[in-house]
Amino acid sequence: MAKRHVTQDGDAFRYLENARQILKGVPIEGHIYTDRKPVREAFGTAYLAILEAINEVLLKKGLTAKRIHQSVDAYRDALQNTWLLITVSS
């Protein structure tokens, strides 16, 4: 049986801090990073931070991890439904 990744509070911040650490080692000339590879790696890690933050919000709103991780469309639907719940209950 395969283990499923369970999002823990703070994972998003860890990913974001990892992205910052990656960028700290990249040389800058003027206002431009000189090496593309670590910049792309940092952006990929920051993207994962965003997904983890979204997962945390959706899990706190009661969605199951199985329903969230199905596809991009599942994320879109879950976010739209969650946003509707937030705005209606406010």
Number of C-alpha atoms within 10 A of each C-alpha: 3 4 5 8 7 10 14 11 13 13 18 23 15 15 21 20 16 16 23 16 12 17 19 13 11 16 11 12 8 7 6 9 13 13 13 10 10 17 19 14 14 22 17 14 21 21 16 17 22 17 15 21 20 17 26 20 15 19 15 10 13 9 15 12 16 8 11 20 12 10 10 10 11 13 18 12 13 19 17 12 12 17 12 12 12 11 8 8 7 6
